[in-house]
Amino acid sequence: MLRWYRRRVSNRLLGKFAIVTGGSSGIGAACATALAAEGASVLACGRRFAPGPSKVPGLGEVIPAALDVTDEAAVRARFAELPELDLVVLSAGVGTFGPIANASVAELRAMLDVHIVGTMLCAREAIRRMIPRRRGHIVVIGSHVAHRAFTDCASYTAAKAGQLGFTRVLAEEVRPFDIRVTALLPGATDTPIWDDRPGFDREKMMRPDDVAGFLISIVSRPGISVEEVTVTPPAGAL
């Protein structure tokens, strides 16, 4: 059986257990697939998946699991399902766009809840399992908007900037336990978040697989720590 897996996947993450949030589409789904292709056992979590307990994924396998990252009890239960936890990719996100004059308080709160509260809940459960073992890697998928202002993007930017601030503190707190934390900040990527935003040339955007491939280059090198990195399409900001 092991030979079968080795024919299909690489060995770089063989034997690692991973959780990916936002794993039902876009960057999260691409990251889950890429991690499994490197041999990891991946629990891909998302609100779109059917509720219920999940089985433990095998080598190079992705198992879908329902999860609302803003639900504290659900996060705690889902993170307890894997026998070990080596890698966590926090890619759950939501975005609503428009000018500040038309901004909705409810939409702002929803974005803060997912990007900041959701990141905190998942990261907290992850490090509670990683600290006793003194190893692990958490990658937070943010956005380059945390460093750059765009019109019609105030609430999303506020959520992503807050998420980045939290991630920076997280990295400092877990450094003594040899746990790596990476803030991966993609530029324009062709995901469903653009479906309701006409006028952008999606052909010039990165693909989710591009971001996932870069993620693999980070998590598969335990001898280095990439703490914050921005990746954009060749055209830059679109």
N, C-alpha and C positions, 0 to 999 in steps of 0.2 A: 504493500500500500504506500509506503514512504517513497518508493521509486516512482510511483504514479504522480505523487505530488511534485516531486523534483523535476519531472518532465514538463510540468505545466507552470511551475512558479520558480522564482529565484529563491535563494537561501538567506538573503540578507536579513529578513525579519522572521525567519522560521522559528516557531515556538513562542512568539510574542502574542499577547492578548491585547486587543485594541477595542476602544469604543469610539465611534464617530457620531456626533450629533448633527442634525440637519442632513441625515444620510439618505433621504428619499429622493433627492434631486440635486442638480447643480454641482457645486464644488464638493459638498459633503458626499454625495453619491460617488463622484469620481475618486475622492480620497479613499473611501471604503474599498472600492474595486482595486485601486493601486496598492493599498496595504496588503490585501489578500493575495495579489499577484506576486508579492515578495515573500509570501509564506505565512503572514500573520493570520490569526483567528480573529475575525472582526464582527462586532455587534454594531450594526448600522441602525441608529435610532432616529425616529422622525414621527411627527404627529399624524402623518398620513397612513402609517402602518396599522394593521389590525391590533387591537389591544390583547393583552394576555401575556403569560410568562413565555420566555424564549428558551430554546435549547442552547447549549454551549456550542459555539461554532468550532469546526475542525480546522486542521491546517489548511491555509489558503482558502477558507470559506467565509462568506458574508451571510450573516443571519439578520433579517429585519426584525426590529423591535419598536413598538410604539413608545413614544416618550414626549411629554410636554416639559421642556426644560425649566419652566417657571413653576412646576409643581414639585415642592420640596420632597414630599413623601415618595412620589413616583421616581424622582431622581435617585433618592437613596436606595430604593428597592432595585432599580435597574442596574446601578453600579455595583450592587452586591452579587449579581448573577454570575459574573465570570470568576473562575477559580483564582486567577491572578490578573493584575492590570498593569501593563507595561506602557501603553501608548493611548493618549486621549486626544482626539481632534475635535475641537469645539467649533462647529460650522453652522449651527442653527442660527437663522436670521430672518428678519422681516423688515420690509421697507415700504414706506409710503412717502410720496414726493409731491412738492408743490411750494408755492411762495409762502413766506411767514405770515403774510396778511390773511391767508386762508387756512392757516394751520389749525389742526384739531388736537385738543388736549388729550383726548382718548387715544389717538394714533401715536402721539409722542410717548404716552405712558406705556403703550404696548411695545414700542421699540425699546424703551429703557428696560422694560421687564424682561424681554427676551435676551437682549445683548449684554446687559449688565447683571441683572439678577440671575438670569439663566447661566451665564458664565461663572458667577460666583458659586452657585449651587453645585454645578458639575465639577468645577475645579476643587471645591472643598471636599467633595466625596472622593475625588481622585487622589488628592494628596493624603487623605486619611488612610488610604490603602497603600500608597507609595512610600510614605515616610518610614514605616517600620522596616521596609525592605531596602531602603536607601537607594532607590533607583526608580526611574520612570521618566516619561517625556510628555509634556502637555503642549499642544499647539493650538493657539487661538487664532481662528481665521477672522481677521478684522477687515479693514478697508483703508485705502490710501486717503480717504476723506478725513481721517483723523489728523492728517497733516496739511490738508489743502481744502480751501473753501470753494464750494460750487453753489450756484443759485439753485433754488427749489430743493435744497438738500439739508436744511437746518436741523430738523429733528433726527434724521438718520445720522448726520454728522455728530450731533451731541451724544447719541447712543454709542457710536463707534469710538469717539474720543474718550468717553467714560470707560468703555471696555478696555481700551489700550492702557489707561491709567491703572486700572485694576490689575491688568496682566503684568505691568512693570513691577508693581509691589509684590505680586505673587512670585515672580522670578527671584526677587531678593530674599523672600522668606524661606523658600525651599532650597536655595543654593547650598546651605550647609548640609543638606541631606542628599546631595548629588542628584537632585531631580532637575532636569532641564525644562525650561519654559521658553517657547518661541511665539512671538507675535508676528504672524504672517499676514501682510497687508497687501492684498491684490488690488490692482487697478481694474479698469473695465473688463469684465468677464462675461461671456455670452451665457447667461443663466435666465431662468424665468422672471427674475426681478425686473427685467427690461421689457417684459411683454406688454405692459401698460404705459410704456414710455416711448412713443414714436419719435422719429427724427434723429435717432442715433444709428450710426453705421456699424451694425453688429459684426460685419465681416472683418472689421479692423480690431475687434476685441480678442482677448485671449479666450481659449477654450478651457472648460473645467479640467480637462486632462492635462493641460499645460501647468496649471496650478498644482494638481495632484502629483505630477512628475517632480516638480520642484520640492514639494513636501517630502517625497521619498528621499531625495538627495540630502535633506536635512536630518530626518529621523534615523536614517541608516548609517550615520556616522557618529558613534557614541563618543569618539575622542574629541569632538568639537561641540561648542554651544553657539547656536545662532539665536540671539535673543530678540532681535527685531529686524525685519527685512521687508522692503517694499518691492513688489514685482508689478510691472506694467506692460501693456502691449508695446511693440516697437514704436508706435505712433505717439506714445505717451498718454496724457490725459485726453479723453475724447469728449 
